[in-house]
Amino acid sequence: MSCEKNCSLTSKDLTILEDQMTHLANVSRVAASYGNDFQDPAMKQTAMAIAKHHCDQFSALMNVLSGCQN
């Protein structure tokens, strides 16, 4: 669904998106923290990849919401 075509988000939709974005931000932060703590390069790389994935998902949701502000 592209918000440029349909931006009729209810308050419940926004609450769900807010909860999801909070979850994504927290998981990204925790994974990055673990990545910084790991000594094993493979573990560090995996944790940082998880952090990036969740950060990218957060950004994608933010872009959808930004498109709805127009």
N, C-alpha and C positions, 0 to 999 in steps of 0.2 A: 504494500500500500504506500503510495506516495502522498505526502501531505500537501503537495502543490495542487493535487486534484481534489482532496477531501480533508479538510481540517476541522471537522466537527468532532472535537474531542470533548468528552464530558468531564466533569470534575472527578468521577471515578477513574476514567482513563488516565487523567493526569496524576492521580494518586498512585496508580499502578506503575506508571512510568517513573515517577519519583522514587518509589520503592526499588524498582529494578535498577535505576541509575545509582542509587545509594549502595545497593548490593555490589554492582559492578565496580564502583570506585573502591569499596572496601576490599574486595577480593584482589583487585589490581595492586592496591597498596600493600596488602599482606604478602602477596606473592613476590613483589619487588623487594620487600624487606627480607624475606627468606632468601631470595636470590643474592642479595648483598651479604648474607651471613654464610652461605654455603661455601665450602672450600673446594669441593669436587666440581670441576668445570662442567661436567654433564648435568649435574643437579642445578648448578647456577644457571646454565643455559635454559634448562627446562622451566625453572621458576620464572625467569625473565620472559620467556616466550608466553607463559600463562599470564603474566602481568600485562604484556603487550596486547594479547588477545582481548582481555577484559577492558583494557583502556580503549582499544579500537571499537569495541561494542558500545562503550559509553559514548564515544565520539559520534558514532553512527546515530544513536538515539538523540544526541544533542543536535545533530544536523537535521533530523526529522522535525524536532521541536522548533528549531530556528526557521525552517521553511514554513511552519504554521503561523509564524508571527506576521507574515506579510499581509 
